Amino acid sequence: MKRAIITLLAVSVFVTASFASAAPKAPLSTPILSQSIGKGKPTLVFFQNPNGGPCKAQQQVLDKLTEKRKGTFTLAPVNAMDQNDQKAFYDYGVRSLPSLVLVDKAGTISKVFPPGIQSIETISAALDGLK
């Protein structure tokens, strides 16, 4: 009996671990995310308040990066001031701005950046690290 319980627990841990290690699919909570994610290019999801100073600074970095890497990724802004975008904040667990989430070309979340302004070098390294 003890052996059966131990075996059952071991199988349960193995199954749970295998599901936990799978990267989650990116939620398609807004029209821009539905149009961008999983369409053959990586997508950088930018959670922002376009009126906030840090978000404006991150937007400038992203504008430079977009110019530098033309056509290699899609930038998908999600606006905290837009009621239609609110669900995406909950779906992605975003609580601080600015926040970036990198989604690979298959639609799987690849990297969640720490909140705050990310440099071109940091974002470029994450893009380069995608398969």
C-alpha positions as CSV (number, residue, x, y, z in Angstrom):
1,M,0.0,0.0,0.0
2,K,2.8,2.4,0.9
3,R,4.6,1.6,-2.3
4,A,1.5,2.3,-4.3
5,I,1.1,5.7,-2.6
6,I,4.8,6.6,-3.2
7,T,4.6,5.6,-6.8
8,L,1.4,7.6,-7.3
9,L,3.0,10.7,-5.7
10,A,6.1,10.3,-7.8
11,V,4.0,10.1,-11.0
12,S,2.0,13.1,-9.9
13,V,5.1,15.2,-9.3
14,F,6.6,14.1,-12.7
15,V,3.4,15.1,-14.6
16,T,3.1,18.4,-12.7
17,A,6.7,19.3,-13.4
18,S,6.4,18.5,-17.1
19,F,3.4,20.8,-17.4
20,A,5.0,23.5,-15.4
21,S,8.1,23.5,-17.6
22,A,6.1,24.1,-20.8
23,A,6.2,27.8,-21.8
24,P,2.8,29.4,-21.7
25,K,1.0,30.6,-24.9
26,A,0.6,34.3,-25.0
27,P,-2.9,35.5,-24.3
28,L,-4.6,37.3,-27.2
29,S,-6.5,39.7,-25.1
30,T,-6.7,42.7,-27.4
31,P,-7.1,43.2,-31.2
32,I,-3.5,44.3,-31.6
33,L,-2.3,41.2,-29.8
34,S,-4.5,39.0,-31.9
35,Q,-3.1,40.6,-35.1
36,S,0.5,40.5,-34.0
37,I,1.2,37.3,-32.0
38,G,2.0,34.1,-33.7
39,K,2.2,35.6,-37.2
40,G,5.7,34.5,-38.1
41,K,7.7,37.2,-36.3
42,P,8.5,37.7,-32.6
43,T,6.3,40.2,-30.9
44,L,7.4,42.6,-28.2
45,V,4.4,43.5,-26.1
46,F,4.8,46.9,-24.6
47,F,2.5,47.6,-21.5
48,Q,2.4,51.4,-21.1
49,N,0.7,54.5,-20.0
50,P,1.5,56.8,-22.9
51,N,1.4,59.9,-20.6
52,G,3.9,58.6,-18.1
53,G,7.5,59.7,-18.1
54,P,9.1,56.3,-17.8
55,C,6.8,54.9,-20.6
56,K,7.7,57.8,-22.9
57,A,11.4,57.1,-22.3
58,Q,10.8,53.4,-23.0
59,Q,8.9,54.3,-26.2
60,Q,11.9,56.3,-27.4
61,V,14.2,53.3,-26.9
62,L,11.6,51.1,-28.7
63,D,11.4,53.6,-31.6
64,K,15.2,53.4,-32.0
65,L,15.2,49.6,-31.8
66,T,12.4,49.4,-34.3
67,E,14.4,51.6,-36.7
68,K,17.6,49.6,-36.1
69,R,15.9,46.2,-36.6
70,K,13.3,47.0,-39.3
71,G,10.9,44.1,-39.9
72,T,12.5,41.6,-37.6
73,F,9.9,41.9,-34.9
74,T,6.4,43.4,-34.2
75,L,5.8,45.9,-31.5
76,A,2.4,45.6,-29.9
77,P,1.5,48.4,-27.5
78,V,-1.0,47.8,-24.8
79,N,-2.4,51.0,-23.3
80,A,-3.3,51.3,-19.6
81,M,-5.6,54.2,-20.5
82,D,-7.6,52.2,-23.0
83,Q,-10.5,50.3,-21.4
84,N,-10.3,47.7,-24.2
85,D,-6.7,46.8,-23.2
86,Q,-7.4,46.3,-19.5
87,K,-7.9,42.5,-19.8
88,A,-4.4,42.1,-21.2
89,F,-2.9,43.6,-18.0
90,Y,-4.6,40.9,-15.9
91,D,-3.9,38.1,-18.4
92,Y,-0.2,38.8,-18.4
93,G,0.1,39.7,-14.7
94,V,1.4,43.2,-15.4
95,R,1.2,45.5,-12.3
96,S,4.0,48.0,-13.0
97,L,4.8,50.2,-16.0
98,P,6.5,50.2,-18.3
99,S,6.6,46.4,-18.8
100,L,7.8,44.3,-21.8
101,V,7.0,40.7,-22.7
102,L,8.7,39.0,-25.6
103,V,6.6,36.4,-27.5
104,D,8.3,34.1,-30.0
105,K,7.1,33.7,-33.6
106,A,5.1,30.6,-32.5
107,G,3.1,32.6,-29.9
108,T,4.8,31.4,-26.8
109,I,6.0,33.7,-24.1
110,S,9.8,33.7,-24.3
111,K,10.8,36.4,-21.8
112,V,9.1,38.6,-19.2
113,F,11.4,41.6,-18.6
114,P,11.5,43.2,-15.1
115,P,9.3,46.3,-14.9
116,G,11.1,49.5,-15.8
117,I,13.0,51.0,-18.7
118,Q,14.9,48.3,-20.7
119,S,17.9,49.3,-22.9
120,I,18.3,48.6,-26.6
121,E,21.1,46.2,-25.7
122,T,18.9,44.2,-23.2
123,I,16.0,43.9,-25.6
124,S,18.3,43.1,-28.6
125,A,20.0,40.3,-26.6
126,A,16.6,38.8,-25.9
127,L,15.5,39.0,-29.5
128,D,18.8,37.4,-30.6
129,G,18.3,34.6,-28.1
130,L,15.1,33.5,-29.8
131,K,15.2,30.3,-31.9
